[in-house]
Amino acid sequence: MKLKSTRRQLLGGMAASVAAPAILRSTRAYAQTPSIKVGYVSPSTGPLAGFAEADDYIIDGLRAHFAGGVMNNGKSYNIEIIKKDSQSNPNRAAEVAASLILDDEVDILTGAGTPDTTNPVADQAEINEVPCITTDAPWQPYFFGRGGNPAEGFDYTYHFFWGLEDVIANFTNLWNDAGVAKTVGGLFPNDADGNAWGHPELGFPKPLADMGFALTDPGRYQPLNDDFSNFISAFKDAGCEIITGVMIPPDFGTFWAQAAQQGFQPKIATIGKALLFPSVIESLGERGIGLTSEIWWSPNHPFSSSLTGASAGDLAGGYTAATGRPWTQPIGFRHALFEVVANVIERTEDLDDVDAVTAAIASTQMSTIVGDINWGAGPVPNVSKTPLVAGQWQDNGSGLELVITNNKHAPQIPVGGETMLLG
């Protein structure tokens, strides 16, 4: 690849001795069938593996779709997707991202699956001046967690997802409509998500207080915690009728089992991240019924793919038919990630110029299977927001189903039922 960003060449040479000098890299001019290499990092293994459960299905489908090539300036380009596992570990995410940049020499880097993956991937891209697109992490942990300055933004890294203001609005709408007491117990781990959600100004505490909710926050716990007794005791003492937070599935499983053992039964449990996946809910048995969570994407979302024309329902149904497994929320965002990649490749003025690729990302305005993506609309540089609703795991008679029960924050997405109290 003939790069026209000399600073990137310098940084690439400094970053690792294994990186080939940029001047020795092959260029597309000599290839009869030129390819665009796209690196993709997600947590295929580890406690966040639910986020990547559908990766193989989506990527196999995309490879088949891209087999005919993507057009740019009258010329067809192959899209080669190189997938790496972050192992749910930020250090590993940074390591494989660096390998994709320096060893595989990807043209565009992508990543998904909580800030534990998106942030180190984006940081490696920014350092090495590689255009990067990420998703599946609230924008505040992504942007501020990387030291972002709203007055400046980043040069090469772009992200699309919803923000903490959206999840707070959805959770409080859900609780207000349920008519429970405004007493909330908070479960915030000592990780990028937990520190953002529990931040006194940027996270839940201030807006909850402004809306009249009393939040009991016993402090941060280390992920993979095995004893939540102090939290449960504090919640019982405060009379908490609502439990919220952002947890990995193993931690919520531990907390929920210990809550039952210690006689703590909130009327609503609304937990981010941990309750997204059918496999987690099924593992909880009867105590999984009635749990509530944010819903980023579902078969009922009124959006379609810019690549295939498939509706959200078509994409979710195709996954279930092919795998025998229920749909999961990341399916839509994985597909949308590569909708954006293809759109960028088609619009880039010069695919040999890293700055031209970055400019094409920045100017993106398109509709995808998760909604509209427009990096010119904010709320801060490098971030585009997608719509969010909330819902509940309910027994539909033939199994558990995640039902949208509150859409006040995004009325274009239809509800499918009403929220029921626990117990």
Summary of the structure (lengths in Angstrom):
residues: 423
radius of gyration: 21.7
end to end distance: 60.6
largest distance: 71.2
contacts: 1517
relative contact order: 0.14
helix: 39%
strand: 21%
